[in-house]
Amino acid sequence: MLTQQKERPREASGRPVPGPPPPPDRAAQAVTRLSSRELEIFTLLPTGDSNREIARTLGIAERTVRFHVAAILKKLAMRSRVEAAVAAYAHGTREPSPN
């Protein structure tokens, strides 16, 4: 069964009237809820470093990085580390590594 879309109102010129602005990026809003350590790890995700490499960089245990990555994914309502890395890159946190 096909549903019909409502026709958008039109100006006198025949052009559609612009709708409301799109909602702000959900990741950009959620980033403010990250702890300082989560934000630090979030900014390292676009580099493509493994949990082990991030742990060495920050001087913490690999298991701790894994825990923080899981918390980041949950807070940002994302399914994968790649999705979070793309969001971090779009957020302007860090350049991806040239691998």
HELIX and SHEET records of a PDB file:
HELIX    1   1 ARG A   26  VAL A   31  1                                   6    
HELIX    2   2 SER A   36  LEU A   44  1                                   9    
HELIX    3   3 LEU A   45  THR A   47  5                                   3    
HELIX    4   4 ASN A   51  LEU A   58  1                                   8    
HELIX    5   5 GLU A   62  LYS A   75  1                                  14    
HELIX    6   6 ARG A   81  ALA A   90  1                                  10    
END                                                                             
